[in-house]
Amino acid sequence: MDDRPIRSAHVDTFAGDHLPPRDEWPELRFDLPELRYPERLNCAAELLHGPPDDRPVFHTPHGPAWTYGDLRARVDRLAHVLTTGLGIVPGHRVLLRGPTTPWLAACWLAVLKAGAVAVTVLAQQRPHELSTICEIARVRHALCDIRAVDDLAKAEIPDLRITTYDGDAPDDLLNLPAPGTPYPAVDTAADDVALIAFTSGTTGRPKGCMHFHRDVLAIADTFSKHVLRPHSDDVFAGSPPLGFTFGLGGLVVFPLRAGASALLLEQAGPKQLLPAIAEHRVSVLFTAPTAYRAMLGELDGHDLTSLRRCVSAGENLPAATWQDWHERTGLRVINGIGATELLHIFISAADEHIRPGTTGVPVPGWDARVVDDEGRELPDGEPGLLAVRGPVGCRYLADPRQREYVRDGWNVTGDTYVREPDGYFRYVARADDMIISAGYNIAGPEVEDALLRHPDVVEAAVVGRPDEERGMAVVAYAVLKEGAERDAEALRAFVRSELAPYKCPREMVFLDALPRTATGKLQRFRLRTEGDQQ
């Protein structure tokens, strides 16, 4: 595939207009034959095409499964409502918010089929976070599960039209009139922006990662096709919500691309996953190392004989967790590293190629190497920055941090890795201030900003500390105004009102002053390594 400009189908050209300059893009590679997509491509139409109408596609804990025929009809109806009822045109950014349900997946597919741009966020995110995302992406339309609408309404986002779904009101998305005819997919270009996925930045302000229609298929045609190798009779399930690209790929894109089905759980913690695996005969599981560790203590009495694939990503998978899971279940966990900037997993290994304690090797279609701060490739065995390239690359929405992530045509992920002499890549640590806790990426400065919005907080610093259960735990250090009460629970409650709950510090430490250098620079390393400094 070359770099010739292709006519966009977008009427609202905001997304395309705010792509980084071409000379700041990473080098894109389409070496595999299946990655050479046509110039005109609508990924939703591609994902919906193929399986017979009576084949199941989405299961839930309650009620009958949706079939592919149900899904196609409902997506077409939604697309008609979006375009004729709500006035959405190709290129409009549409916020999607709600728990993991078939309706959220159908809304995502309908937005893409109508040529608009999906901006899927977490149901946990608070008004301040939602307002920032809508400001950056200039979102004017939102589709929201009726149960998750309160925080979105409280955000008071200018000119935002919120349409709820799965409610009883006459103006509910599912009750608005629409023709019962097929909806012809908008003739989008393969490199029209299909989705904007937001990730926390180490400076605190979220970054919008723009991905094309071809990118959505590329993650299925690389990791899923060549490493996961799903069957059409597989049942996928997992814990990551659709607001994370780990969940979007594992629970929607990969099963649909394979003509398989997925169990969509609104609550998908270890205590819900284990009985659901047995009841629905789940065969492919996606979750984080934290969940595998938690499930190890709950395995007795649960039937896992249907499982044949277990995928781990979101944080490093320790060799001990891999070994314990293998000993208890006989299953070999497929470890992997992905990034929102690259949409899904790009280094992994399966079956006999797995080496516990390593992440794996580059997924077919991807290249990886370890480099120093100047971009020079380092010899095997020497730790450095992980750099990757493939069919998907980082393209931030109007963000100068593009030049930090993409260097000399490579995506530099912010992870420190070692390449072993046999070609396997081994994780060492994060190279920046990102905290990875229970599979969630948490930017310390974002939590600091929330703390500093409290009227009693003068200074704040947030770091990650090793934690046996969660990988890393978020620890906050705060300096309060003179005379203010040192009430850790009250301060944690304030943070929960400002940010998604998973970002809330698990430990709050009060100090008289933060450790700084003679020039005033915060010494985070002292906070990471020292105990409580009351």
N, C-alpha and C positions, 0 to 999 in steps of 0.2 A: 504494500500500500504506500502511495507516495504522499507528498505534502501539498498537492494541488488543492486550492480552495474548492470546496464543493458547496453548491447552493443550499443554504439553510432553509428549513421549513418554518423556522420561527418567525412569527409576526412581531412579537415582543423580543427584541434582540439583546436585551440586557445581559443575559448570561454569556453569549458569544462575544459581546462587546467588552466584557470584563475578564476574559481569559488573559493569562499572562502573555507578554510578547513572545513570539515564536522562538526567539533566541534564548529564552529562559525556560523552555520546555526541556524535559529529559529526552534522550534518544528513545524512540519507540521501535520495538522490534516485533515483526510478524513472521517469524521463521517457520512456524508450523503451518501446514496447508489449511487447517481449520480456522486459522486466525485471519485469513485473507477474505474479509467480508466485502459484500457489494457496497457500492457508494451510497445507495439508498437502503436504509435499514431501520425498522422500528422494533426495538427489542421486546416490547410487550407482545406484539403480534407474533414474534418468533417463539416466545416462551409459551404462548397459548396454543400454538399450532401443533397438531399431530395426534395426541392420544384420543381414543374414541370417547364419545360423550359420556358413556356409562362408567368410565374408569374413575375411581376415587382420587381426589386431589388434596382436600383438606379435611382432617379429622379434628374433632374437639371433644373435650370430656363429656359434653352433654349434646344430645341431638344427633341427627343423622349426618353422615359425611357429605361434604360437597363433592360433586362429580366434576369432571372437566367440562361437561355440558352446562352444569349449573354455573361454574365460574365464568365461562365464555359469555353466557347470557347476561350475567350480572355485571360483568365488566363492560359489556356493550351498553347496557342500560345506564350505568353510571357515567360512561363517556358521553352519552347523549345529554344527560342532565348537566354535566360539567360545561358542555359547550353551548347548548341551547338554553338551558335554564339559568346558569350562573355566569354566562358570558366569558368563560375562560378560553383563551386563544393559545395557539402554539407559542411556547416560550414563557408564558406566565409561570411564576414560581408558586407552587401550591404546598402549603405546610400540611403535613399529615401527623396526627397525634392520637394515640390511643394504645390500649394494651394489645398484645399479640392475639389477633383474631383473624378469621377468614375475611371479614369485612375490611380490615385495615389492609390486608394483602390485595384485595380486589380494588380498593381505592388507589393503591400504588400503581397497579397495572393499568387502571383506567386513566390516570393522570398521564402516564407515559404513552398509552395508545392514542390519547388525544393530542400528543405532541407537546404537552406542558412539561414542566420540570418539577420533579418530586423533591421535597425537602422534608424528610421523615425525622421527627424528633422523638425524644423519650417522653413517655407519659409522666415520668418523675420530675421533669424539668420545671423550674419555678418561673414566675412572671419575669424576673430580671433577665434570666437566661433566654427565655423565649423572645423577649423584646429585642435583645442584642442580635439574635439570629435573624429575626424579621427585618431589622434595620440593615444588616449586612447584605442579605439576599433580596431586599426590597420586596418582601412577600406581601401580597394584598388579598390572597385567598387562603383559607384554612378549612380542612375537613377534619373534624374532631369527634371522637367517640363521646357520646353524651355524658359519660361518666368521668371524662377527663377535661371537661370544658372550663371548669371554674378558674384554674390558674391562667389559662389562655385569655379568658375574658378579663381577668384582673390585670393583665399585662398592659392593657390600654394602648394597643399598637395602632397608630394612626392609619385610618382608611382600610383596616383589615376587616374583610367580610368572613365571618365564621359560620360555617354550615355544619351542623351536628349530624351524626348518623347513629343508627341503631336506637333511636328514641321513638316516641309516640306522636310528636307534634306534626301538624300538617306540612310544615316547612322543613322537616327532617329530610336529609339527603335521600333516604330510601323510600320516602313517601311522595317525593316530587314527581310530577307526570313526565313520562318519557315514552317514545315509541318503542315497540317491542321488536324492532328490526335490528339486524347486525349493524355495527358501527365500523365503517371502513377506517382502518388505521391511518393516521396522518403519515404522509410520505416523508418522514424525517430522514435527514442525512445520517450516515453512520457516525459522523463526528459532530452531530448536534448534541448539546448538553441534555442529558436525560435526568440526572439527579445531582443534588448538592448535599454532600454529607459533611456534617460539622464535627470537628475534633477540637479538643482543648489544646490551646497553645501554651508553651512554657511561659509565655509572658502574660497569660491569663485571658486574653481576648481570643475567642474561638476562631478557627480558620475554616472557611468553606471550601471543601474539596469538590471540584467539578468533574463529573464523569460522563462519558459519551454513551450513546446507545451501544456502540460496539464493545465498550468496556464491560458492560453488564454481561454480555455473552462470553467475553474473553476469560473472565474468571471461572466460568463453567467449563470452557473448552481447554483450560490449562489444569488448574488444581483438581477440579472435580473429575474431569474426564481421565486424566493421566495418573492421579494419585489416589483419589477416593474411589473411582471406578464404580459408580452406583448402578444398580439394576432397576428396571422399570417397576418391579414389585417391592422395592424398598419403601419403608416408612421412616421418614426423617423426624427428628425431634431435638430439642435443645433448650438451653436457658437464655441465650442472648436475644434481646428484643430486636424488632425490625429497625429500630432507630440506630442500631449498630450494624455496620456492613458485615460483620461476622455472622450476625443473625439473618440479615437480609439474604446473604448468599446461601447459608446453610438451611434455611427454612422456606425460602421461596425460589430463588434463582436455580439452585442446583436440582432440587426435586422436579421442578417444571421442565428444566432442560433435559432431564432423563426420562420424562414421562412417568415419574414416580409420585408419591404423595407425602404429606407432612402432617404431623400432629402439632397443632398450634395451641399452646398453653398460655393462659393469662398469668398464672402463677407457675413458675418453672424452677423453683429451688430444689435442692436434693430430695427433700421429703415429698415433693410432688412428682419429680421425675421418675423415681424408682417404681412406684406402683403404676404410673402411666406406661412405662416401658413394657411391663407385663400385660396390662390390659389391652393395649393397642398393638402389641407385637412390634414395637419399634426396633428397627434394624440398624439405623445410622444415628448416632448421637453426637451433638455439638455442644460442648460446654468448656468451662475454664478449669485449670488445675485445681483451683480452690474447691470447686464442686466435686471433682473426682476424689479429693481428699476427704471431703465431708461425707460422700456416699459410702466410702470404705467402712465407716463405722455403722452404716445402716443396712448393709447388704443382706443380713440374715433374714430369711423369710420372703425375699423378693426373687422373682423368676426373671433372669436376664438372658435366657437361652435364645431369645429372638435376636439379640444384638450381634452384629458381625463387624461393625465399624464404629470406633470411638475416636472423635477428633478433639484435640485440645489446642486452644490458641487464646490470645488475650494477655497472657503472661507466660513467663518461663515455666516449663514443666520439669520439676526436679526428677532426677533418675530414681530416687527412692519412691516417689509417688507412682511412677511408671511401673516399677518392679512390684510394688504392693498391689496395684490394680491387676497386673498380669497374673500374679500368684493367686489372687482371689477369684478372678473371672476367666482366666485363660485368654483374655483379649489383649491385643497389642495396640496401645493408644497411638494414633497418628498425631504426632506433634507438628506444630507449624507456627510460623510467624507471618503475620499480615500487617497491614496498616490501612487506615482510612484513606490516606493519600493514594494508595495503590489498590484499594477496594477490597482485596481479600488476600489469601495466603500465597506466598511466593517462594518460600523455602519449606520443605517438608520431606517426609519419607514414609513409606507404608510397608507392611508385611515384613519379609525377610530383610528388607533394606533399612529397617529401623535400627538406630544405635542409641539406646537409652542414654540420656545425658547430653545428647546433641539435638539440634533442631532438625537437621537433615541436610539435603542438598537442594540446589535450585530446582524448582518445579519446571518440567518441560515448557519451553517458551520463555523462560526467564534466565538471566545471568546474574551472578552475585560475586562480589569480591570484598576484601577488607582493605581499607585505605587509611592513610594518616591524615592529619588536619589539612595538608596541602593537596590531597587527592591522589597521592602516590600509592600504588598498590604495595601492600606489605607482604613479607614472606610468610609462609605457613608457620603457625605456632605463635605469631606475634599479634597481640590484641590491637584492634583499631576500629574504625567506624565501618559499619555495614553499608555497602553501596549496592544498589540493585537496578536493573532495567529490564523491561519486557514490553508486552503489548499495552499495558496501562501505566500511566505516569502521573506524577503530582502536577496539578494545575489549580493553584489557589485562586479564589475569587478576589481579585484586586487587593492582593496582600503582598507587601514587600518581603515577607518571609519566604516567598518563592525562591529567592536567590540563596537562602540558607539551605533549603531542602534539596534543591537541584544544583549540582556542581559538576561541571564538565560533562554534562549529558547523563549523569547518574543521579538516582534518588538516594539521598543519604538520610537514613531513617532515624538517626538519633540513638541507635543501639550500638554498644560495643560488643564485638564478636571476635572469635578466633577461627581461622580456617585451618582445619587439621590437614596433615599431609595426604590423607586419603580423600580429601575433597569435602568432608562433612564440616558443617558450620556449627560452632558451639557458642551459646550465649554467655556473655560475661556480666553485663550490667547496662543500664541506661546511661547514655553519655550526657544527658541534660537533666533538668529539674523535674521531669515528668515522674509522677508516682503511679505505679501500676499496682492496684489493690483489688484482689478478687476478680481480675480480668478487666477492671475499669481503668481507663486512663484519667488521671486526676492531675491538673496543673496546680502546683503549689501556689503560684501567684494569684490564681483565680480565687482560691479559698482565702488567701490573705486579703484580697480586695473586699471580700464579703465581711470578714472580721473587722476591717477598718471602717465599714459602714456603721458599725455599732458605736453609739456616742461615747462609750466609756473606754474604747480601745485606742491607744496612742500609737503603738507599733505592733506588728504581727509578723511572724515567720512560720511557714508550714513546710515540713519535710516528711520524707518517707523513712520508716524504720522497719528493718526486717521483722516479719511476723510469721510464725509457724503455720497459722491457718490461712492467712490471706495473702501471703507472699510479702506484701508491704502493708504497713498500717500508716494512716495519715495522723501525724502528730503536729499540733499547733502550739506555738509559743506566743504569749501575748503580754504586752506591757500596758497596764491600765492607768487611767487618770488617778491622780492622788485622791485617796479616800474612797475610790470605787470598790464595791464588793467583789471578791474573787470567786464568782459563782460559775463553775465550769459548766454545769448543766444548763443554766440560763443562756450562756454564750453559745453552747452547742445548739440549743433550740433556735436561737437567732439565725445561726448559719443554715439550719434546715429550712428556715423560712425564706432564705435567700437563694439557696442552691439545691440541686437534686440531693436527696438524702445520702446517696453513696459517697458524696464528696465531703460529708461532715466529718470533722476530726474524731477519731476514736479516743484520742487522749488530748487533754488541754492542760498545758503547763503555764503557770504565771511566773514571770520574771520581773525583776526591777529594771533590767536593761538587756537588750539583745547583744550577743557577742559580735564585736566589729573590729576591723583592722584600724590601724592608726589613721588611715584615710577615710574611715567611715563605712567601708564595705562590709556587708553582712557576712559573717563566717558560718555559712550553712553546715560545713563539714563538722563543726563543733556540736551543732544541734543534732546532727545525725548520729554521732558516735557517743556523746555523753549521756548520762542518765538524767533524770529529772533535776532541774535546777530551780528549786523553790526559793 
